[in-house]
Amino acid sequence: MKRVAILISGGGSNMLALVDSMTGDHPARPVLVASNDPQAGGLRKAEARGIPTAAVDHRPFDTDRAAFEAALAECIDAAGPDIICLAGFMRILTPGFIDRYAGRMLNIHPSLLPKYRGLHTHARALEAGDTEAGCTVHEVTAELDDGPILGQARVPVRPDDTAGTLAARVLTMEHRLYPAVLRRFAQGDRSRLDLA
């Protein structure tokens, strides 16, 4: 049984989708939900499901990312995970941290990578006149929102879409895609999964 740590910064909707999928014959189980924000709503939701939680507030570390990441890694390593899932974790991680967990860390990003790395993905897709948008699960590498793509889910862009309405539809697909990719990844399957 693979052990999964999930890193969040906010409400944790993708974390909940992952946690709720890890039951029955699933090859993995959640062992930690950690956040860079002690007030993150997702921490309470994880606690309510009986999952150990940890918070390492990034603010006291100011610009010392290495010290923040060392404290975060200590929490992660204490849980002994085989896989780390970034689920709305809003801190850019250094190459040193990423190397520590190389080949074991997944991320979900709300665009069809390699399009629209970084923030404001839905607004950028609308500004570009794209006819479809979506989300991507990828292995984390030192390059932001890069790394081997493990899965993508697509949604059509509607003529009346705003960034908000598009984001809501993409989020629904994130909640389908991420659990499906995690299940495959935990079984050693790194082949790409596409959902529409």
Buried (B, 14 or more C-beta within 10 A) or exposed (E): EBBBBBBBBBBBBBBBBBBEBBEEEBBBBBBBBBBBBEEBBBBEBBEEEEBBBBBBEBEEBEEEBEEBBBBBBEBBEEBEBBBBBBBBBBBEBBEEBBEBBEEBBBBBBBBBBEBBBEEEBBBBBBEEEBEEBBBBBBBBBBEEBBBEBBBBBBBEBEEEBEBEBBBEBBBBBBBBBBBBBBBBBBEEEEEEBEBE
